[in-house]
Structure formats: structure tokens, C-alpha cells
Amino acid sequence: MSIKSYFSPSCETRELHVDPELRTRYYRNNFQQVIAGLKQLANKQGMDVRDINNEHKEIYMIGNGFDCIVTVSQITPIEAGVDFKINLFTGLGFNRPKKKALLFYQELKNILNFKGISLHP
């Protein structure tokens, strides 16, 4: 982990991220099941779901001191990938955005049918 990413107030996961912990997670669920799982995650974490965009397959959630944009990639009718973009409302992150992303992935693993990490580079 670099010093810059440690202090950054934002964190984004993606398919080929340099940090293996922040790579896209895939689930054996369709888009609607993933959205239901994300709503359940938001409820459990005390976040408010502000917008669900079915056209762009994104969901916008806001929590205490941060917001989160979740992008769902529908690979097949029964496989979906999930990526997070987490932004803190502070100047310094102190690794908190990364910890939130990993916590969200861990919670989703318990809610959805986990398939794997970074399966479609």
C-alpha cells in the first residue's frame, strides 16, 4: 500500500486493481438479486439508498460521513460483478475507505452467492 492511497479520502475497486484486495467480486446472482442484496447491506450498515439507476446498473448510497456508488456488471443472466467507489466527506482517509470496501464485500459474501475475484480480466 502506498502512502498516497493510505491518506486518500476515496477508494475504488476494479477488475485489475494493483491491490489484490480491491479487485471486482463476482456472484452467482442476477441483477435484481444483487440490488436486493445491496439494499440489505445498506440497511444493515445504516446507510440510505438514494438512487437506483437500472439503465447504468448503479446504486447510490449515503452513510454517516461517506457516500458510495456501487456498479453492478451483469456478465451473464446468472452472474454479476460488483464494484464500489467510496468517498469520505473528510480531507484524509487514513485507510478507512479501503476498510469499508472490504467490509462491504465481506457482508455481500454472506448475503449473495459468491463466485470469485477478478474472473474476467
N, CA, C and O atoms as CSV, one atom per row, in Angstrom:
chain,resi,resn,atom,element,x,y,z
A,1,MET,N,N,0.841,-1.167,0.000
A,1,MET,CA,C,0.000,0.000,0.000
A,1,MET,C,C,0.890,1.236,0.000
A,1,MET,O,O,1.861,1.327,0.751
A,2,SER,N,N,0.538,2.169,-0.851
A,2,SER,CA,C,1.323,3.399,-0.924
A,2,SER,C,C,0.836,4.411,0.110
A,2,SER,O,O,-0.284,4.315,0.613
A,3,ILE,N,N,1.681,5.363,0.411
A,3,ILE,CA,C,1.330,6.430,1.359
A,3,ILE,C,C,0.147,7.231,0.824
A,3,ILE,O,O,-0.749,7.609,1.579
A,4,LYS,N,N,0.150,7.489,-0.487
A,4,LYS,CA,C,-0.917,8.264,-1.104
A,4,LYS,C,C,-2.277,7.581,-0.918
A,4,LYS,O,O,-3.251,8.242,-0.561
A,5,SER,N,N,-2.354,6.273,-1.155
A,5,SER,CA,C,-3.625,5.573,-1.007
A,5,SER,C,C,-4.051,5.476,0.459
A,5,SER,O,O,-5.245,5.410,0.753
A,6,TYR,N,N,-3.088,5.468,1.374
A,6,TYR,CA,C,-3.410,5.408,2.801
A,6,TYR,C,C,-4.133,6.688,3.246
A,6,TYR,O,O,-5.084,6.622,4.025
A,7,PHE,N,N,-3.692,7.832,2.761
A,7,PHE,CA,C,-4.274,9.107,3.171
A,7,PHE,C,C,-5.448,9.552,2.296
A,7,PHE,O,O,-6.144,10.505,2.646
A,8,SER,N,N,-5.677,8.890,1.182
A,8,SER,CA,C,-6.736,9.281,0.253
A,8,SER,C,C,-8.123,9.135,0.895
A,8,SER,O,O,-8.381,8.150,1.587
A,9,PRO,N,N,-9.021,10.115,0.669
A,9,PRO,CA,C,-10.371,10.018,1.220
A,9,PRO,C,C,-11.320,9.211,0.339
A,9,PRO,O,O,-12.518,9.149,0.615
A,10,SER,N,N,-10.795,8.592,-0.719
A,10,SER,CA,C,-11.649,7.782,-1.581
A,10,SER,C,C,-10.960,6.473,-1.953
A,10,SER,O,O,-9.739,6.335,-1.868
A,11,CYS,N,N,-11.783,5.527,-2.365
A,11,CYS,CA,C,-11.291,4.201,-2.737
A,11,CYS,C,C,-12.210,3.651,-3.821
A,11,CYS,O,O,-13.428,3.815,-3.760
A,12,GLU,N,N,-11.615,3.002,-4.805
A,12,GLU,CA,C,-12.406,2.432,-5.889
A,12,GLU,C,C,-11.897,1.029,-6.192
A,12,GLU,O,O,-10.691,0.800,-6.287
A,13,THR,N,N,-12.825,0.099,-6.341
A,13,THR,CA,C,-12.440,-1.264,-6.716
A,13,THR,C,C,-12.589,-1.388,-8.233
A,13,THR,O,O,-13.374,-0.670,-8.852
A,14,ARG,N,N,-11.823,-2.310,-8.817
A,14,ARG,CA,C,-11.918,-2.566,-10.251
A,14,ARG,C,C,-11.313,-3.935,-10.569
A,14,ARG,O,O,-10.681,-4.574,-9.727
A,15,GLU,N,N,-11.528,-4.351,-11.796
A,15,GLU,CA,C,-11.131,-5.699,-12.222
A,15,GLU,C,C,-9.643,-5.977,-12.029
A,15,GLU,O,O,-9.286,-6.994,-11.434
A,16,LEU,N,N,-8.785,-5.115,-12.509
A,16,LEU,CA,C,-7.341,-5.350,-12.430
A,16,LEU,C,C,-6.686,-4.308,-11.520
A,16,LEU,O,O,-5.761,-3.610,-11.936
A,17,HIS,N,N,-7.155,-4.209,-10.311
A,17,HIS,CA,C,-6.594,-3.250,-9.355
A,17,HIS,C,C,-5.203,-3.700,-8.926
A,17,HIS,O,O,-4.943,-4.899,-8.833
A,18,VAL,N,N,-4.311,-2.753,-8.664
A,18,VAL,CA,C,-2.951,-3.082,-8.230
A,18,VAL,C,C,-2.990,-3.827,-6.894
A,18,VAL,O,O,-2.207,-4.749,-6.666
A,19,ASP,N,N,-3.904,-3.419,-6.019
A,19,ASP,CA,C,-4.090,-4.073,-4.722
A,19,ASP,C,C,-5.059,-5.246,-4.921
A,19,ASP,O,O,-6.230,-5.017,-5.223
A,20,PRO,N,N,-4.606,-6.480,-4.760
A,20,PRO,CA,C,-5.478,-7.646,-4.992
A,20,PRO,C,C,-6.737,-7.673,-4.117
A,20,PRO,O,O,-7.736,-8.289,-4.489
A,21,GLU,N,N,-6.693,-7.010,-2.958
A,21,GLU,CA,C,-7.874,-6.983,-2.089
A,21,GLU,C,C,-8.989,-6.125,-2.673
A,21,GLU,O,O,-10.150,-6.288,-2.297
A,22,LEU,N,N,-8.658,-5.215,-3.585
A,22,LEU,CA,C,-9.640,-4.284,-4.138
A,22,LEU,C,C,-10.061,-4.648,-5.561
A,22,LEU,O,O,-10.385,-3.773,-6.364
A,23,ARG,N,N,-10.052,-5.923,-5.861
A,23,ARG,CA,C,-10.488,-6.372,-7.188
A,23,ARG,C,C,-11.971,-6.738,-7.169
A,23,ARG,O,O,-12.532,-7.073,-6.126
A,24,THR,N,N,-12.587,-6.665,-8.340
A,24,THR,CA,C,-14.012,-6.928,-8.510
A,24,THR,C,C,-14.383,-8.304,-7.987
A,24,THR,O,O,-13.667,-9.281,-8.205
A,25,ARG,N,N,-15.524,-8.368,-7.288
A,25,ARG,CA,C,-16.067,-9.646,-6.792
A,25,ARG,C,C,-17.251,-10.032,-7.668
A,25,ARG,O,O,-18.033,-9.179,-8.088
A,26,TYR,N,N,-17.371,-11.325,-7.934
A,26,TYR,CA,C,-18.448,-11.853,-8.771
A,26,TYR,C,C,-19.339,-12.778,-7.954
A,26,TYR,O,O,-18.892,-13.484,-7.050
A,27,TYR,N,N,-20.630,-12.744,-8.315
A,27,TYR,CA,C,-21.636,-13.510,-7.582
A,27,TYR,C,C,-22.524,-14.261,-8.567
A,27,TYR,O,O,-22.749,-13.805,-9.688
A,28,ARG,N,N,-23.025,-15.417,-8.139
A,28,ARG,CA,C,-23.957,-16.213,-8.949
A,28,ARG,C,C,-25.383,-15.723,-8.672
A,28,ARG,O,O,-26.207,-16.453,-8.122
A,29,ASN,N,N,-25.649,-14.506,-9.055
A,29,ASN,CA,C,-26.953,-13.886,-8.864
A,29,ASN,C,C,-27.242,-12.983,-10.053
A,29,ASN,O,O,-26.326,-12.506,-10.722
A,30,ASN,N,N,-28.544,-12.750,-10.312
A,30,ASN,CA,C,-28.887,-11.812,-11.379
A,30,ASN,C,C,-28.922,-10.386,-10.824
A,30,ASN,O,O,-28.739,-10.173,-9.626
A,31,PHE,N,N,-29.155,-9.429,-11.694
A,31,PHE,CA,C,-29.093,-8.012,-11.316
A,31,PHE,C,C,-30.060,-7.684,-10.182
A,31,PHE,O,O,-29.677,-7.011,-9.224
A,32,GLN,N,N,-31.302,-8.147,-10.274
A,32,GLN,CA,C,-32.300,-7.828,-9.254
A,32,GLN,C,C,-31.935,-8.425,-7.896
A,32,GLN,O,O,-32.163,-7.794,-6.863
A,33,GLN,N,N,-31.372,-9.630,-7.887
A,33,GLN,CA,C,-30.941,-10.242,-6.628
A,33,GLN,C,C,-29.784,-9.466,-6.012
A,33,GLN,O,O,-29.722,-9.310,-4.792
A,34,VAL,N,N,-28.860,-8.974,-6.852
A,34,VAL,CA,C,-27.729,-8.189,-6.355
A,34,VAL,C,C,-28.231,-6.870,-5.775
A,34,VAL,O,O,-27.759,-6.444,-4.721
A,35,ILE,N,N,-29.181,-6.217,-6.444
A,35,ILE,CA,C,-29.748,-4.964,-5.934
A,35,ILE,C,C,-30.437,-5.218,-4.595
A,35,ILE,O,O,-30.288,-4.422,-3.668
A,36,ALA,N,N,-31.188,-6.312,-4.480
A,36,ALA,CA,C,-31.837,-6.648,-3.204
A,36,ALA,C,C,-30.785,-6.884,-2.115
A,36,ALA,O,O,-30.970,-6.468,-0.971
A,37,GLY,N,N,-29.685,-7.549,-2.470
A,37,GLY,CA,C,-28.598,-7.784,-1.521
A,37,GLY,C,C,-27.927,-6.489,-1.090
A,37,GLY,O,O,-27.565,-6.330,0.076
A,38,LEU,N,N,-27.758,-5.559,-2.037
A,38,LEU,CA,C,-27.159,-4.260,-1.715
A,38,LEU,C,C,-28.080,-3.442,-0.811
A,38,LEU,O,O,-27.606,-2.738,0.080
A,39,LYS,N,N,-29.392,-3.531,-1.034
A,39,LYS,CA,C,-30.345,-2.852,-0.149
A,39,LYS,C,C,-30.258,-3.424,1.264
A,39,LYS,O,O,-30.306,-2.689,2.251
A,40,GLN,N,N,-30.131,-4.737,1.342
A,40,GLN,CA,C,-29.991,-5.397,2.647
A,40,GLN,C,C,-28.693,-4.957,3.329
A,40,GLN,O,O,-28.677,-4.703,4.534
A,41,LEU,N,N,-27.615,-4.869,2.563
A,41,LEU,CA,C,-26.331,-4.398,3.086
A,41,LEU,C,C,-26.457,-2.964,3.601
A,41,LEU,O,O,-25.977,-2.649,4.690
A,42,ALA,N,N,-27.102,-2.098,2.820
A,42,ALA,CA,C,-27.286,-0.696,3.220
A,42,ALA,C,C,-28.089,-0.606,4.509
A,42,ALA,O,O,-27.752,0.172,5.402
A,43,ASN,N,N,-29.135,-1.389,4.608
A,43,ASN,CA,C,-29.960,-1.393,5.813
A,43,ASN,C,C,-29.154,-1.847,7.032
A,43,ASN,O,O,-29.246,-1.248,8.103
A,44,LYS,N,N,-28.370,-2.899,6.860
A,44,LYS,CA,C,-27.561,-3.438,7.960
A,44,LYS,C,C,-26.489,-2.446,8.405
A,44,LYS,O,O,-26.173,-2.372,9.592
A,45,GLN,N,N,-25.923,-1.679,7.462
A,45,GLN,CA,C,-24.857,-0.730,7.761
A,45,GLN,C,C,-25.389,0.660,8.121
A,45,GLN,O,O,-24.606,1.575,8.373
A,46,GLY,N,N,-26.708,0.823,8.145
A,46,GLY,CA,C,-27.298,2.111,8.489
A,46,GLY,C,C,-27.146,3.160,7.403
A,46,GLY,O,O,-27.079,4.355,7.690
A,47,MET,N,N,-27.091,2.711,6.152
A,47,MET,CA,C,-26.953,3.632,5.024
A,47,MET,C,C,-28.319,3.854,4.378
A,47,MET,O,O,-29.239,3.050,4.529
A,48,ASP,N,N,-28.422,4.964,3.658
A,48,ASP,CA,C,-29.651,5.326,2.967
A,48,ASP,C,C,-29.438,5.141,1.471
A,48,ASP,O,O,-28.504,5.706,0.901
A,49,VAL,N,N,-30.307,4.346,0.826
A,49,VAL,CA,C,-30.228,4.163,-0.627
A,49,VAL,C,C,-30.930,5.351,-1.266
A,49,VAL,O,O,-32.143,5.507,-1.132
A,50,ARG,N,N,-30.163,6.192,-1.962
A,50,ARG,CA,C,-30.716,7.417,-2.545
A,50,ARG,C,C,-31.203,7.226,-3.974
A,50,ARG,O,O,-32.183,7.852,-4.380
A,51,ASP,N,N,-30.527,6.363,-4.751
A,51,ASP,CA,C,-30.906,6.224,-6.151
A,51,ASP,C,C,-30.490,4.852,-6.672
A,51,ASP,O,O,-29.406,4.356,-6.364
A,52,ILE,N,N,-31.365,4.258,-7.458
A,52,ILE,CA,C,-31.043,3.018,-8.174
A,52,ILE,C,C,-31.249,3.310,-9.655
A,52,ILE,O,O,-32.368,3.584,-10.089
A,53,ASN,N,N,-30.170,3.251,-10.428
A,53,ASN,CA,C,-30.212,3.542,-11.844
A,53,ASN,C,C,-30.121,2.219,-12.605
A,53,ASN,O,O,-29.042,1.646,-12.750
A,54,ASN,N,N,-31.268,1.746,-13.087
A,54,ASN,CA,C,-31.303,0.461,-13.799
A,54,ASN,C,C,-30.646,0.541,-15.175
A,54,ASN,O,O,-30.147,-0.464,-15.681
A,55,GLU,N,N,-30.641,1.717,-15.778
A,55,GLU,CA,C,-30.034,1.873,-17.103
A,55,GLU,C,C,-28.519,1.713,-17.032
A,55,GLU,O,O,-27.930,1.012,-17.854
A,56,HIS,N,N,-27.891,2.356,-16.060
A,56,HIS,CA,C,-26.436,2.282,-15.906
A,56,HIS,C,C,-26.005,1.217,-14.900
A,56,HIS,O,O,-24.812,1.013,-14.677
A,57,LYS,N,N,-26.973,0.547,-14.300
A,57,LYS,CA,C,-26.729,-0.519,-13.315
A,57,LYS,C,C,-25.861,-0.019,-12.157
A,57,LYS,O,O,-24.850,-0.625,-11.803
A,58,GLU,N,N,-26.294,1.113,-11.578
A,58,GLU,CA,C,-25.594,1.702,-10.443
A,58,GLU,C,C,-26.576,1.978,-9.317
A,58,GLU,O,O,-27.766,2.190,-9.547
A,59,ILE,N,N,-26.065,1.972,-8.119
A,59,ILE,CA,C,-26.860,2.307,-6.945
A,59,ILE,C,C,-26.051,3.291,-6.114
A,59,ILE,O,O,-24.857,3.095,-5.886
A,60,TYR,N,N,-26.715,4.354,-5.662
A,60,TYR,CA,C,-26.053,5.395,-4.871
A,60,TYR,C,C,-26.555,5.299,-3.435
A,60,TYR,O,O,-27.757,5.375,-3.177
A,61,MET,N,N,-25.621,5.131,-2.508
A,61,MET,CA,C,-25.953,5.022,-1.089
A,61,MET,C,C,-25.152,6.071,-0.324
A,61,MET,O,O,-24.046,6.441,-0.717
A,62,ILE,N,N,-25.732,6.535,0.767
A,62,ILE,CA,C,-25.039,7.513,1.596
A,62,ILE,C,C,-25.102,7.050,3.048
A,62,ILE,O,O,-26.143,6.612,3.537
A,63,GLY,N,N,-23.964,7.158,3.719
A,63,GLY,CA,C,-23.873,6.747,5.115
A,63,GLY,C,C,-23.417,7.902,5.975
A,63,GLY,O,O,-23.387,9.046,5.522
A,64,ASN,N,N,-23.067,7.617,7.190
A,64,ASN,CA,C,-22.624,8.639,8.129
A,64,ASN,C,C,-21.187,9.062,7.798
A,64,ASN,O,O,-20.234,8.384,8.183
A,65,GLY,N,N,-21.036,10.178,7.086
A,65,GLY,CA,C,-19.716,10.693,6.759
A,65,GLY,C,C,-19.130,10.197,5.455
A,65,GLY,O,O,-17.969,10.485,5.165
A,66,PHE,N,N,-19.887,9.464,4.659
A,66,PHE,CA,C,-19.373,8.970,3.380
A,66,PHE,C,C,-20.523,8.680,2.428
A,66,PHE,O,O,-21.679,8.564,2.836
A,67,ASP,N,N,-20.177,8.564,1.146
A,67,ASP,CA,C,-21.143,8.072,0.171
A,67,ASP,C,C,-20.498,6.962,-0.638
A,67,ASP,O,O,-19.278,6.798,-0.636
A,68,CYS,N,N,-21.336,6.205,-1.326
A,68,CYS,CA,C,-20.862,5.015,-2.032
A,68,CYS,C,C,-21.659,4.844,-3.319
A,68,CYS,O,O,-22.889,4.878,-3.312
A,69,ILE,N,N,-20.946,4.661,-4.415
A,69,ILE,CA,C,-21.570,4.324,-5.693
A,69,ILE,C,C,-21.193,2.881,-5.992
A,69,ILE,O,O,-20.014,2.536,-6.056
A,70,VAL,N,N,-22.201,2.050,-6.172
A,70,VAL,CA,C,-21.972,0.637,-6.466
A,70,VAL,C,C,-22.340,0.388,-7.919
A,70,VAL,O,O,-23.443,0.722,-8.352
A,71,THR,N,N,-21.420,-0.196,-8.667
A,71,THR,CA,C,-21.660,-0.535,-10.062
A,71,THR,C,C,-21.791,-2.049,-10.178
A,71,THR,O,O,-20.924,-2.800,-9.731
A,72,VAL,N,N,-22.884,-2.478,-10.783
A,72,VAL,CA,C,-23.131,-3.907,-10.980
A,72,VAL,C,C,-22.944,-4.224,-12.454
A,72,VAL,O,O,-23.587,-3.610,-13.305
A,73,SER,N,N,-22.078,-5.169,-12.762
A,73,SER,CA,C,-21.824,-5.589,-14.138
A,73,SER,C,C,-22.493,-6.941,-14.358
A,73,SER,O,O,-22.074,-7.944,-13.780
A,74,GLN,N,N,-23.526,-6.970,-15.188
A,74,GLN,CA,C,-24.228,-8.212,-15.484
A,74,GLN,C,C,-23.447,-8.954,-16.572
A,74,GLN,O,O,-23.483,-8.559,-17.738
A,75,ILE,N,N,-22.744,-10.024,-16.199
A,75,ILE,CA,C,-21.911,-10.767,-17.135
A,75,ILE,C,C,-22.759,-11.760,-17.930
A,75,ILE,O,O,-22.721,-11.771,-19.161
A,76,THR,N,N,-23.511,-12.576,-17.234
A,76,THR,CA,C,-24.473,-13.499,-17.821
A,76,THR,C,C,-25.777,-13.319,-17.046
A,76,THR,O,O,-25.799,-12.594,-16.051
A,77,PRO,N,N,-26.856,-13.958,-17.476
A,77,PRO,CA,C,-28.108,-13.812,-16.715
A,77,PRO,C,C,-28.008,-14.266,-15.250
A,77,PRO,O,O,-28.818,-13.858,-14.418
A,78,ILE,N,N,-27.024,-15.102,-14.940
A,78,ILE,CA,C,-26.899,-15.569,-13.551
A,78,ILE,C,C,-25.537,-15.261,-12.938
A,78,ILE,O,O,-25.130,-15.917,-11.979
A,79,GLU,N,N,-24.827,-14.268,-13.481
A,79,GLU,CA,C,-23.543,-13.862,-12.908
A,79,GLU,C,C,-23.416,-12.343,-12.981
A,79,GLU,O,O,-23.663,-11.726,-14.017
A,80,ALA,N,N,-23.025,-11.759,-11.847
A,80,ALA,CA,C,-22.874,-10.310,-11.778
A,80,ALA,C,C,-21.615,-9.951,-11.004
A,80,ALA,O,O,-21.250,-10.620,-10.038
A,81,GLY,N,N,-20.955,-8.879,-11.446
A,81,GLY,CA,C,-19.787,-8.348,-10.758
A,81,GLY,C,C,-20.170,-7.079,-10.009
A,81,GLY,O,O,-21.045,-6.335,-10.450
A,82,VAL,N,N,-19.512,-6.829,-8.869
A,82,VAL,CA,C,-19.822,-5.666,-8.049
A,82,VAL,C,C,-18.550,-4.880,-7.771
A,82,VAL,O,O,-17.540,-5.437,-7.342
A,83,ASP,N,N,-18.617,-3.567,-8.026
A,83,ASP,CA,C,-17.514,-2.653,-7.736
A,83,ASP,C,C,-18.036,-1.502,-6.889
A,83,ASP,O,O,-19.180,-1.073,-7.042
A,84,PHE,N,N,-17.182,-1.004,-5.988
A,84,PHE,CA,C,-17.528,0.098,-5.103
A,84,PHE,C,C,-16.653,1.313,-5.379
A,84,PHE,O,O,-15.473,1.177,-5.701
A,85,LYS,N,N,-17.233,2.494,-5.253
A,85,LYS,CA,C,-16.494,3.757,-5.213
A,85,LYS,C,C,-16.950,4.447,-3.936
A,85,LYS,O,O,-18.096,4.884,-3.832
A,86,ILE,N,N,-16.046,4.543,-2.966
A,86,ILE,CA,C,-16.368,5.090,-1.650
A,86,ILE,C,C,-15.629,6.411,-1.466
A,86,ILE,O,O,-14.419,6.493,-1.675
A,87,ASN,N,N,-16.376,7.444,-1.072
A,87,ASN,CA,C,-15.816,8.778,-0.844
A,87,ASN,C,C,-16.155,9.223,0.569
A,87,ASN,O,O,-17.325,9.266,0.949
A,88,LEU,N,N,-15.125,9.555,1.351
A,88,LEU,CA,C,-15.347,10.122,2.680
A,88,LEU,C,C,-15.541,11.625,2.549
A,88,LEU,O,O,-15.006,12.244,1.629
A,89,PHE,N,N,-16.301,12.214,3.459
A,89,PHE,CA,C,-16.526,13.653,3.453
A,89,PHE,C,C,-15.471,14.377,4.286
A,89,PHE,O,O,-15.771,15.387,4.923
A,90,THR,N,N,-14.244,13.872,4.285
A,90,THR,CA,C,-13.135,14.491,5.008
A,90,THR,C,C,-11.957,14.646,4.059
A,90,THR,O,O,-11.990,14.154,2.931
A,91,GLY,N,N,-10.935,15.321,4.513
A,91,GLY,CA,C,-9.754,15.541,3.677
A,91,GLY,C,C,-8.800,14.369,3.666
A,91,GLY,O,O,-8.104,14.152,2.674
A,92,LEU,N,N,-8.750,13.606,4.745
A,92,LEU,CA,C,-7.829,12.473,4.849
A,92,LEU,C,C,-8.608,11.193,5.148
A,92,LEU,O,O,-9.566,11.194,5.921
A,93,GLY,N,N,-8.175,10.109,4.519
A,93,GLY,CA,C,-8.897,8.855,4.676
A,93,GLY,C,C,-8.348,7.920,5.721
A,93,GLY,O,O,-9.107,7.184,6.353
A,94,PHE,N,N,-7.031,7.932,5.921
A,94,PHE,CA,C,-6.371,7.020,6.864
A,94,PHE,C,C,-6.812,5.562,6.656
A,94,PHE,O,O,-7.030,4.831,7.622
A,95,ASN,N,N,-6.940,5.150,5.395
A,95,ASN,CA,C,-7.259,3.776,5.003
A,95,ASN,C,C,-8.714,3.371,5.290
A,95,ASN,O,O,-9.069,2.213,5.071
A,96,ARG,N,N,-9.552,4.278,5.765
A,96,ARG,CA,C,-10.947,3.948,6.069
A,96,ARG,C,C,-11.772,3.583,4.837
A,96,ARG,O,O,-12.589,2.667,4.923
A,97,PRO,N,N,-11.598,4.260,3.680
A,97,PRO,CA,C,-12.389,3.845,2.515
A,97,PRO,C,C,-12.105,2.401,2.098
A,97,PRO,O,O,-13.030,1.667,1.749
A,98,LYS,N,N,-10.845,1.992,2.132
A,98,LYS,CA,C,-10.498,0.613,1.781
A,98,LYS,C,C,-11.127,-0.359,2.773
A,98,LYS,O,O,-11.653,-1.399,2.374
A,99,LYS,N,N,-11.077,-0.029,4.055
A,99,LYS,CA,C,-11.668,-0.902,5.072
A,99,LYS,C,C,-13.173,-1.044,4.862
A,99,LYS,O,O,-13.729,-2.126,5.054
A,100,LYS,N,N,-13.833,0.048,4.468
A,100,LYS,CA,C,-15.273,-0.010,4.198
A,100,LYS,C,C,-15.555,-0.906,2.998
A,100,LYS,O,O,-16.476,-1.721,3.039
A,101,ALA,N,N,-14.773,-0.764,1.929
A,101,ALA,CA,C,-14.975,-1.593,0.734
A,101,ALA,C,C,-14.811,-3.074,1.077
A,101,ALA,O,O,-15.610,-3.905,0.645
A,102,LEU,N,N,-13.782,-3.402,1.847
A,102,LEU,CA,C,-13.562,-4.801,2.233
A,102,LEU,C,C,-14.674,-5.307,3.141
A,102,LEU,O,O,-15.086,-6.462,3.032
A,103,LEU,N,N,-15.168,-4.445,4.045
A,103,LEU,CA,C,-16.294,-4.822,4.906
A,103,LEU,C,C,-17.541,-5.081,4.072
A,103,LEU,O,O,-18.261,-6.049,4.316
A,104,PHE,N,N,-17.804,-4.209,3.077
A,104,PHE,CA,C,-18.975,-4.390,2.220
A,104,PHE,C,C,-18.874,-5.693,1.424
A,104,PHE,O,O,-19.863,-6.412,1.280
A,105,TYR,N,N,-17.680,-5.997,0.909
A,105,TYR,CA,C,-17.502,-7.259,0.183
A,105,TYR,C,C,-17.733,-8.460,1.116
A,105,TYR,O,O,-18.342,-9.451,0.714
A,106,GLN,N,N,-17.251,-8.369,2.342
A,106,GLN,CA,C,-17.436,-9.462,3.300
A,106,GLN,C,C,-18.925,-9.667,3.610
A,106,GLN,O,O,-19.399,-10.801,3.692
A,107,GLU,N,N,-19.651,-8.565,3.781
A,107,GLU,CA,C,-21.089,-8.653,4.048
A,107,GLU,C,C,-21.836,-9.232,2.842
A,107,GLU,O,O,-22.731,-10.061,3.005
A,108,LEU,N,N,-21.466,-8.795,1.635
A,108,LEU,CA,C,-22.114,-9.330,0.432
A,108,LEU,C,C,-21.844,-10.816,0.253
A,108,LEU,O,O,-22.683,-11.546,-0.274
A,109,LYS,N,N,-20.680,-11.258,0.690
A,109,LYS,CA,C,-20.344,-12.682,0.601
A,109,LYS,C,C,-21.319,-13.516,1.431
A,109,LYS,O,O,-21.619,-14.658,1.085
A,110,ASN,N,N,-21.811,-12.933,2.533
A,110,ASN,CA,C,-22.777,-13.627,3.383
A,110,ASN,C,C,-24.202,-13.530,2.848
A,110,ASN,O,O,-25.046,-14.364,3.176
A,111,ILE,N,N,-24.478,-12.511,2.023
A,111,ILE,CA,C,-25.831,-12.283,1.516
A,111,ILE,C,C,-26.054,-12.957,0.162
A,111,ILE,O,O,-27.098,-13.568,-0.066
A,112,LEU,N,N,-25.069,-12.845,-0.736
A,112,LEU,CA,C,-25.195,-13.369,-2.101
A,112,LEU,C,C,-24.383,-14.654,-2.266
A,112,LEU,O,O,-23.676,-15.077,-1.351
A,113,ASN,N,N,-24.495,-15.268,-3.451
A,113,ASN,CA,C,-23.755,-16.496,-3.763
A,113,ASN,C,C,-22.411,-16.122,-4.391
A,113,ASN,O,O,-22.322,-15.878,-5.594
A,114,PHE,N,N,-21.377,-16.082,-3.564
A,114,PHE,CA,C,-20.048,-15.676,-4.012
A,114,PHE,C,C,-19.497,-16.663,-5.038
A,114,PHE,O,O,-19.598,-17.878,-4.868
A,115,LYS,N,N,-18.906,-16.113,-6.118
A,115,LYS,CA,C,-18.325,-16.956,-7.170
A,115,LYS,C,C,-16.809,-16.828,-7.215
A,115,LYS,O,O,-16.119,-17.845,-7.277
A,116,GLY,N,N,-16.262,-15.599,-7.186
A,116,GLY,CA,C,-14.815,-15.432,-7.265
A,116,GLY,C,C,-14.393,-13.982,-7.385
A,116,GLY,O,O,-15.220,-13.070,-7.392
A,117,ILE,N,N,-13.075,-13.789,-7.479
A,117,ILE,CA,C,-12.489,-12.454,-7.552
A,117,ILE,C,C,-11.775,-12.286,-8.879
A,117,ILE,O,O,-10.997,-13.150,-9.285
A,118,SER,N,N,-12.036,-11.172,-9.560
A,118,SER,CA,C,-11.363,-10.795,-10.798
A,118,SER,C,C,-11.356,-11.934,-11.827
A,118,SER,O,O,-10.302,-12.374,-12.287
A,119,LEU,N,N,-12.552,-12.392,-12.171
A,119,LEU,CA,C,-12.690,-13.550,-13.079
A,119,LEU,C,C,-12.654,-13.201,-14.554
A,119,LEU,O,O,-12.459,-14.085,-15.388
A,120,HIS,N,N,-12.840,-11.918,-14.902
A,120,HIS,CA,C,-12.937,-11.532,-16.314
A,120,HIS,C,C,-11.987,-10.388,-16.664
A,120,HIS,O,O,-12.440,-9.302,-17.025
A,121,PRO,N,N,-10.666,-10.617,-16.562
A,121,PRO,CA,C,-9.718,-9.529,-16.858
A,121,PRO,C,C,-9.675,-9.180,-18.339
A,121,PRO,O,O,-8.928,-8.288,-18.742
